[in-house]
Amino acid sequence: MLTITDLKFKIDGRVLFDSASVVLPAGSKTGFVGKNGSGKTTLFNMIQHYLLPDDGDVEVHPKARVGAVAQEAPSTRDSVLDMVLSADKERTSLLREAETATDGHRIAEIHMRLADIDAHSAEARASSILRGLGFEHERQGTACSELSGGWRMRVALAGVLFSQPDLLLLDEPTNYLDLEGTMWLENYLATYPHTVFMISHDRDLLNKAVNSIIHLDRGKLTFYRGPYDTFERTRRMQMELQNKSREKSLEKIAHMQKFVDRFKAKASKAKQAQARMKMIEKLRPAEALFDEDALPFSFQNPKKQMARPMLDFIDTQVGYGETPVLSRLNLRIDPDDRIALVGVNGNGKSTFAKLIANELKPMDGQLLRGRGFEVAYFAQHQLDLLKRGETAVDHVAPLMPYATEAQRRSRVAQMGLSTAKMHTVVENLSGGERARLLLGLVTFGGPGMLILDEPTNHLDIDSRDALVMALNEYEGAVLIISHDRHLIDATVDQIWIAEEGTIKVYDGDMESYQRLLLSAAKNSGGVANQGAGSPVDKKRERQEAAAKRAELSPLRKKIQAAEKRMAEIQKQLDALEVKFADETLYTERPDEAVELGKKRGALASELADLENEWIETSDMLERAQAAQ
């Protein structure tokens, strides 16, 4: 389907492709991965002939139709459904010709071709795709110009999916989707009838929707069979084997070099020394392989310990103007809570985040905030607030008015920006670099809570892993709105759902929530294009699912309570170790040393009991889930 041969390309003197070659088989579902800025989107532009290579060839099968999401979202007065239908150029052209054709034979050909391409079901297929991407039936008649930019990008995605090109190019397709839309797309792509080539940094999508990976690294393209996790394991093994081979070659060269250095001046050994010198010249050790680790994130911990609850919602209502978006909010957030807020876009997730961040005031009810409560709020639209023409160091300067230039650069480095990027104006930074800068700025003062609204949209996989590590080290509360299931699984212990005009606490974990979504999508025809069940059946299924979650809720709560207490004990033990490291404790305060030792023993014993309880309860939960 796609053949790349000896591709070479430079941009601004930087080599993106260096004699790169790869073959993409027809029918494959392939993920395209590599560091941000390595050239993935550039290759997509070459495939579509927007760019020409400096040398080499990028060849697509001559009869293949190539499709990609339009770079500009549709903003016409055409309805959402009509815009998607128009993406099938052949169908649109045939229908237009059928209105004016007069030749009987041509009319017959037109209708035969319309039948071949299943034109009669086009509206139903387009509607199904739109429904999977979050457009309910009534919204499909909305004019595209009335939609926000994110929703218009969904229309563009729906259009290219509907047109079903032979080679489907997708560049970060989930950036404008919520979790529900991401899961629908995952299932859709897994059964797509043609070839898919997709740039993505979403681990779950790359594990479930593709069967191969192309890796771009140091200007080379390498094809791997299997999903992302298989690629990662295979590459790690290859790196270890190649580096071991390199070490052996270097040891062999060093041994022969010693012989040459020792005997090259002796006539009796001169020939042997010369032979070894020739062998050294022929021995070329394999190139050392290593991954360039993403620079870490670092969040300032809360300046002080907050009392419980940190936030208390009492019949709170919030919205815009006189129109409420969320009502009946009866929730609380404690200083150590880790919450994922999920739900279909448009159900009030960002509104809830703005309420906590004090950007919106309650319309009714109460929102009680702890004394000294501070929150850091990160959202993608805030990237526009970064000042054009200023560097990262310039942005930090007002926050550190009395610091030296070296101290300011050090703080920028903690945000994960390299020395080369510190003095680059923000408009020349990549999306991921701007996101790092904004995250560092909004968390600068050590807030008691972080609200992160789609924080991974511009981050590559390694940077996402670095974000996970930073969030797990941060000691305050966290609320995450994200479609990145790996991020949610790795950082949160509670799931809240925005639906039906309020926020509800979900008793299950992420895995059970995904099963709930898939079940609901199948019943509505969203994933497998099956017919919807009767309202009575759906209601009974929802009731049964709720009953099953309720049965498991005590186990999950017990696990969560154990995990929180274990984390508290570990912090106390770490603090005790610092005290025990003080040599004067034993010589000047022996009684205190004895008491601290007893306390450490009691905490260690409690921790061991909790760990056993956690293991047993987790096993019980897994068995109960399997039985269901």
N, C-alpha and C positions, 0 to 999 in steps of 0.2 A: 504493500500500500504506500509506504513512504521509504525512500532510500536516500541516505545522506552519505556522501563520499568525499573524503579528504577536505572537509569544510574548513575554511580559514576566514576569520573575520576579526577586525580590530575596530574599536571605537574610542576616539580621543587618545590614541596611542596604547590603549589597554587591550590585550589579547583576550577575546571571549571564546573563540574556537581555534584550535591549533591542530589541523589535520584530523578533525573529528569525523568518525564514520559510524553509522548504525543503520539497521534495517528494522522498520516497524511492520510486523506481519499483518496481513489483512485479517480483520475480525478481532484483533486483540483489544483489550481494555488496558491501557498503559498509563501509569502515573509518571509525570515528569518532575523530578526533584533536583534540588541543588540550592546552594546558598543564594540569598537575595542578591541581585546584581550580577549573577554569574552569566546571564545571557538567555534565560529560558524564554522570556517574552520576545526577545530579539529573534530567536529561532522560529517562533510562531509567525512573526512578521515576514520572515524569509519564505516560509511555507506558503503564505498567502501572496507572495510577490510584492510586498510593500517595501522590502529591502532586498538588495542583491549581495551575494557573498563576495568577498575579495578574491576567493579562489575555491575550487571544488564545486560540487553539485548538490542541490536539494531537489529531489525528483518525487513527484506524486504520480500515482498511476494515471495515465492520460484520460481515462474515462471516469475517474473518481470525482464526485462533487465534494468540495471542501466547504465546511461551514464553521463559523465562529460567531460568538456574541458580538453584536455591533458595538463599536467603541463609544458611540453616542446613543444614549437612551432615547427611545421614540417619544416625541412630545407633541404629536399632532392631535387634531380633534377626533381622529378615528377612535373607535371603541377598542378596548383591550382585546376582545375576541377577534375583531376584524383585523387588528394589527398582527396578531399571531397567524391568522389564516393567510394573510398576504405574504407571509414568509415563504410559503410554498410557491415559488415563482412559476413553476410549470402549471400547476393547477390554476393559478390566477390568470395566466396567459390563455390557457385553454378555455376557461369560462368566458373570458372577454371575447375570444374569437368566436365562440359558439353563438354569441348574441348577434354577430354580423355575418357569419358564413352563409353562403347561398348554394354552394356546390354540395350536392347530395353525398358524394363520396367523401368529401372532406368532413362534412358534418358527422358521417358515420365513424370516420377515423377519430374525430375528437371525442365522441362519446365512448368509443372503445378504449381510448387511452385514459379517459376519466375513470372508467370502470377498473382498468388495470391498476391505477394508482389509488384506488379505493376512495375516490373523491366524495362519494355520498356520505361517508362516515367522518369527513374531515372536521366538521363542526364539533361532533361529539369527542373526537380525539383531542382537538385543541382545547376544548372545555375541560377535559380530564387533566391535561397537563397544567393548565392554569389553576385548577382546583388543588392539585398537588403542590403548587408553588404558593398557595395561600389566597388565591382569588376565589371567593365564594361566587355562586352563580350570579347574584345581583351586581357584584362588582365588575363582572366581565363586560358589562355594557357601559362602564365608565369611560369617559374620554381620557386618553393617555396624558393629555396636557394637564389634567387635574390631579395626577399622581405625583408623589414625591420622587426624587431622583432614585432612591433605593427601589421603590416599587416599579418604576419604569425599567430599571435594569432587570427586574424579574420578567417583565414583558419581553425584553430582548432575549433573555435566556429561554423563555417559553417558545419564542419564535424559531430559534435555531434548533431546539429539540423537536418541534413539530415538523420542520422541514426534513428531518432525518437525513443529513448528508452522509456520504460514504465515509468521510473522514471528519469526525467531530472534534474540533479544537476548543477546549475549555480552559480559561485562565482564571484560577481562583474563583470557581463558580459559586461557592458558598458564602462569599464575603457579604452578600446582600440578603442572605437567607437566615431564618431562625432555625432552631433545632428541628422543628417539625418539617420544614422545607428541605433541610439538609438530609434528613432520613428518607424523605420521599425521593430526592434526587439520587441518593445512594442506591435505592432499589431499582429506580428507573435505569440508571447507567449499567447496573449489573446484568440487565436483560436487553440492553440496547442491541439491535440486530446488526450494526455495522461497527467500524473501527472508532475507538475513542482514544484521544491523546490529551491528557489533562494535567495542567500545572496545579498542584495543590500542596498545602502544608498541613492538611487535616489528616492525622494518623488513621482515624476510624474510617474515613472515606477511602483512603488509600489501602486499607486492609480489607474492605468489604466490597468495593465497587470495581477494583482493577485486578488483573491477573498477571501483570508484569510491571516492571519499573525501568525507566531510562534515567540514569544518573549523569548529571553534568558536573564535572569536577576537573579543575585545572585545564579547561579547554577541550576535554575529551568526553565522549559520550559512550556509556556502557549499558548494555541491555541485560536485565536480570529477570528471570521468570519467578512468578509468585508475587504475593502482596508485599506491602511495605515492611512488615516485621521480618519476613523471609529475606528480603533484600538487605535489611540492616544486619541480620545474623551472617548472611553470606559475605557481605563486604567486610565485616569484622574479621571473619576467618581468613579471607584473602589477604587482608592487611597483615595479620599475624604471621601467615605463612611467608609472604613476600619479605617482611622485615626479618624473619628468622633466616631466610635464604640470603638476604643481604649481609647479615651478621656473619654467616659462615664464609661467604665470599671475602669479606673484609679480613676475617681471621686468616684465611688462606693466603691472601695478598700480603698481609703483615708478616706471616711466617716466611714466605719466599723472599720478601724484601730484606729480612734479617740475614738470610743466606747470601743475597747479593751484596749487601753492605759489608759482610764479613770476608767474603772470598773473591770479590771482583778484582782485587789487586794481585791475587796469587795466580801465577801462570798455570799451576796444576788444576785449578778450579775455574779458570776463566770461561771455558766453554759452558760449564754447568751454570755459571752465573748469568751468562748471556742468554741461555735457554730459558732460565727463570724470568729474566727481564722481559723476554718476548711473551711468556705466559702471563705475566702481570699486565702487559699492554692489552692482551686479548680478553682478560677477565674484566668484565664490566658489571659491577654489582648492581642489582635491581634498585630502582629508585625507592627511597624510603617513603612509605605511605603513612599518612596520619590525617586525622580530621582536624580542621581548624575550629576549635571550640568557640562557641558563641560567647561574647563578653557577658559577664553576669549582670543581673539586675540587683539593686540594693535599695530596700525601702527603710526609711527611718522608723524605728519602733515608736510606739506612743510615748509621749513625754511623761504621762502619769497613768496610774492604774485607775480605770473608771469603775464606778459602782454599778451594781446590777439593779434593775435593767438599765442599759445604756440608752435605749429608746423604747417607749411604751406607746402603742397605738390603741386608742380607746374610741371605737365607733368612728374612726377617722374617714373623712371624705375629701377627695382632691380631684381637681380637673382644671379646665381652662375657661376663663370668663365665668359664665353661669352654668356651664355644661360639665357635670361630674364625669370623670373617667373611672375612678375607683371609689367604692363605698364599702361600708361595713368592715373596715380594717381593724381587726382586734389581734394584734401581734406584739411581740417583744423581741428585742435584739440585745443580747448580752455581749460583754467585751471579748469573749473568745469564740463567738459564733462564726461558722463558715457556711455561707448560704449560697446556693445557686438558684437564681430566679429564672424560670423557664416559662414558656407559653408562646402562643402564636403572636407574631408581630401585630401591633395595633391593639393588644389587650391591656396595655398600660404598664409594661415593664419599665420603660424609660421615664414615664410619669412618676412611678414609685421611687425611682432613683433620684429624680429631681426633688421630690418631697423630702427625702432624707437629707439631701444636700442643701436644703433650705432655698432652693431656686423656685419652689412653689410652696404656698402656704395652704394649710388645711381649709377647706370650705365649710366643714362642719366637724363635730367631734373634737377630740384632743390628740395632740402628739407631744408627749412629755419627753424632754431631752435631759440627759444627765448633765450636771454642772461641769462646765469646761469641755463639753463634747465638741470634737473637731472631726471633720470628715474630708477625705480627699476623693474627688469625683473625676473619673476619666471616661470620656466618651469620644468617639471618632470625630464628631463634628467640632470638637474643641481644637483639633489640629489646625483649623483655620485661624485660631487665636494667636498662634505663634507669629512673631513679628518678622515680616519680610525684610531682608537686608541685614538682619542681626544673626550672630553666631550663637552657638550653645553657651559659650562663656559670657556673651553679652546678656543672655537671658538670665543667667545665674547671678550676675553682678548686683542687681538691685536687692537680691535676697541675702547677699553677703557684702554689705557696704564697706565693712572695715577689714575684709580679708585681703590677703595678697593675691596676686595673679596666680601663683603656684597653688594656693589653697583652692581657688576657684576651679582651676583645671583639674585638681584632684577630685573635687566634688562632681564635676562633669564625667570624669572617668568612672566614678561609682555608678553613674547612670547607664554605663555600658557603651559610651562613645569613645572611639579610639582617638589617639593624639591627632591623627590626620584630620579627623572630623570635627574637632573642638572649635576650630576657627573657620569652618565652612558655613556660609549663610544658609538659613533653614530651607530656602527654596531649592537648594542644590543637594539637600539630604534626601535619602530614600524614605519611603513611607515608614519602614521599620525603624529607621534612625530618628525620624520625627516623633514616632510613637514612644521611643525610649526617652527622648528629651521631655516630652509632655508628661510621661509617667513620673520622671524624676522631679519635675517642677511641682506637680500637684501634690506629691507626697513629701515635699521638702521639709515641712515643719514638724514631722512626727505625729500624724493624725491618729485618732483612736479607731478610725474605721476607714477602709478602702471600698469604694464602689467602682467596679471596673465593667464598663459597658462595651462588649466585644473588643477586648484588649489585644486579641491575637490576629486581627485581620491582616496586618501588614508584617507579621513576624514569620520567619522561616521556622522549621521544625526544631532546630537546635536552640533558637531564641525562645521558643515556646517552652522548651524544657528548662531553660534558665529562669523563665518567669515562674514556672511551677516551684522551683527550688526557693526563689525569693519569697513567694507567697507563703510557703510552708515555714520559712524562718521568721516571717513577720508575726508579731505578737498581738496585734489588734484584731478587731472583727473584720470580716471580708464579705461583701456581697458581689457576686459575679453574674453578669448577664452575658451568656455566650452560647454559640452553637458548637463549640469545641468540646466534645465529650471527654477527650483525654484530659483537658484542663480541669473540667468539672470533677471527673473521677479522682484526680490526683490531689485536689485541694479542698473540697468541701465535704461536710458531713450532714447537711440538710438540703432538702429541695423544696422550694416554694413555687407554686404555679399561679400565674396570672390568667384568670379565666372568669367568665360570667360577671365581669365588673368588679372583681375583688381579688385579693391575694389569699390563697389557701396553702396551708402546710401539708405537704405530701408525706405520707408515712413510709413510702418505699424508697428504694435506692435508685440510682440512675438506670441500672439494668432493667428493673421492673417498670420504670417509667417509659423506657423505650419499647418494652413489650406492649404496654398499654397503648402507646401511640400507633404501633404497627397494627394492633388489633382493631383500633378505631378506624385506621386508614383502609384496612381491608374491607371492613363493613361498609364503608362509604365509597368503595371503589377506587380509593386514592392511590394504593400501591399496586395492587394486582389487577385493577380494572374489573373487579367483580361487582355484581349488583349489590345494592344496599339491602340490608335486612329490614324487616318491619320495625316501626317505632317501638312496638312492644318488646321485640327481640333485643333491640339495642338497649332499652331501659333495663331489661333483665340482665344483660351481659354487664352493664355498668354496675348494677347492684351486686352481682356476683363478684366482679373484680374488686369492688370496694370492700366486700365482706372478707375476701382473701387477704387484702392488704391489712384490714383491721386485725385479722388473726395473727399476722406476723409483726404487727406494730410493737407489741411489748418486747419482742426479741431485739428489734432494731433499736428501740430506745435504750434497752439495757446495754447493747453494744456501744452506742454513742456515749452513754454516761460513763462506761468503763474507759473508753478512749480519752474522754475529757479529763477524768481523774488521773489516768496514767500520765497524761501530759503534764498535769499540775505537779504530780509527785516527782517526775523527772526534772522539772525546773527547780524544785526544792532540793533535790539531790545534787544537782549541778551547783547550786548556791553553796551547799555544805562543802563540796569539794574545794571550792575557792577558799573557804575558811580553813579547811584542813591543810591547805598549802602554805599557810602562814606558820613559819617555824616557831614564832613566839607563843603560839597557842599552847604548846606542850610544856614549855619552860616557865611561862609567866601566868598562864591561866589553865592549869591542869583540870580543875573542877569543870570548867566550861567545856574542855575537850571531852571529858567523860559524858557530859550531858548531850553534846553534839553527836558523839558516837552512838549513844542510845537512840537518839532521834533518827540517825541514819539507818540503824538496824531496823527500827519500826517501819520506816518508810520503805526500805528494801523488801521487807516481809509483805507489806501491803501491796507493793507493786507486783511481787511474784504471784500473790493470790489473785489480783486483778487480771494479770496476763493469762492465768489458767482459766479464770471465768470468761475472759474474752474469747479464748480458743474454743471452749465448750459451747458458748452461746453462738459463735459464728458457725460451728459445725451444725448445731441444731437448726439455724436459719437456712443454711445451704440444703440440708435434708428436706426441710419444709418446702422450700422453693422448688426443689426437684420433684417433690410429690405432687405439687400443684401443676 
